[in-house]
Amino acid sequence: MMAVVSATSNGAVENSLAINEDKKGWLSKRTYFTHRWKTAWFQVKESQLLYGENEEKLLKTINLVGAVVETVEGRDGSFEWTITPKDRKRTFFVRAGCAAEQKEWMEAICEAQLRSRDHATNACVVQ
């Protein structure tokens, strides 16, 4: 769910919907060496995407500040996207179970990037 921000008549800003601050759940991630898909637990927390074997073992982190997030085109029936951190040492391939789930995750990642005080100037667009 995207946050909707509106200004009141006195100039104050209020949120009309909750922000996906800690979006979490199961996704598939393509492994680095074998390129096989493996299910992992993911959680967006602040400007990081944490993942691991389960909710208690979030041992790995992807820095979302300045990361490029793009859908993977041309693969029918798959709901994949990539996350390339600013240092561009590695691109992460992630897959959701359906289009709606993919959109929710990409929006949560976009919101985390925009909320970060260190966010880059690149636009965050979710289609």
N, C-alpha and C positions, 0 to 999 in steps of 0.2 A: 504494500500500500504506500503510495507516495504521500509525503506530507504536503498539506495545503496550508499556505500561510496567507493570512489576510490582515490588512491594516484596518483599524477602527477609526472612527471619526476624530479621535484625539491623537492619532498618530501611533498609538500602541500597536504592536504586532501580536497576533495570537495564532496558535496552531489549531486548526479545525479537525485534524486527524492525527492519530498517533504516528510516530516515526518508527521505522523498522530498526530500532537501535540495536537490538540483539537478535537479528534473524538467525534461526538455527534449524538444522535438520540434515537429513541424509541426501547426499549427492554422489555421483560417480566422478572419479578423477582418473585421467589417463596417467599411468605410471611412466616415469621418466625413461627407464631403460628398456622395458619390454613393450611399452605402448599398449598394455592391456588396461581395461577399465576395472577399477576397484572402488567399491563403495566405501565412503568415509563420512564421518560426522563433521559438518561445517558450522561455523558460527561467525557472524559479523560482529565485531566488537571494536568500537571506536573506529580507528582507521586501519584496522587489521582484519584479515580473513583467517581465522584459526581453523585447523582441521586435524583429525586424528582418527584412531580406531573407534572411539565412542565419545560420548559427552564428557566423560571424566578424563580421557587421555587425548587432549588437544595439544599435541606436541610440536606441531609445525605451524608456521605463520607466513602469510603472504601480505606484504606491505601494500596497501591500496592507494597511498598517497602518490599521485602522479602516474598510477598504473593505467594502461590502455586496456579497456574491456570491449571485446567485439564478439558478435555472434559468428558462428561458423556457418558459412553459406554452402549450399550445394549438397548437403547430406540429408536426403529425404527421411522424415520420420525421426530425426534425432534433434534433441534440444540442447545443443552444445554451444559453449562460448569459450573464449580464451581470456586469460588475464596475464598481461605482460607488465611486470613491475617496472618502475622507472629505470632501474639499473640494467634492464633488458638481458640479464644473464640467462633467463629461462622463461619460457611461456608455459603457463599452466592451462591444460584442457579440462574443462568441467562440463558435466552433463546432468540435466534434470530429467524427471520422469514425464513431464508434459510441458506444453507451451506456457501455460499459466504459471507454473512453478518456476520456469526459466525467467519469465518476466519479473516475478516477485524478487528473485535473487538478484537479478541485474539491477533492479531499482534500489534494493537495499544496499548493494555495493556502491552504486552511484551516490546515494544519500550519505553513506559513510565518507566517501571522498569529499563531498561538498561540505560536510560538517567539520572536517578536519581543519584546524587552524593553519596547517601547512599545505593545504590543497593546492594543486597545480592550476595553471590557467586553462588547461585543456577542458573543453566542454564535455559534459557527461550526458549522452543521449541514449535513451532506451526506446526502441521502436516496438 
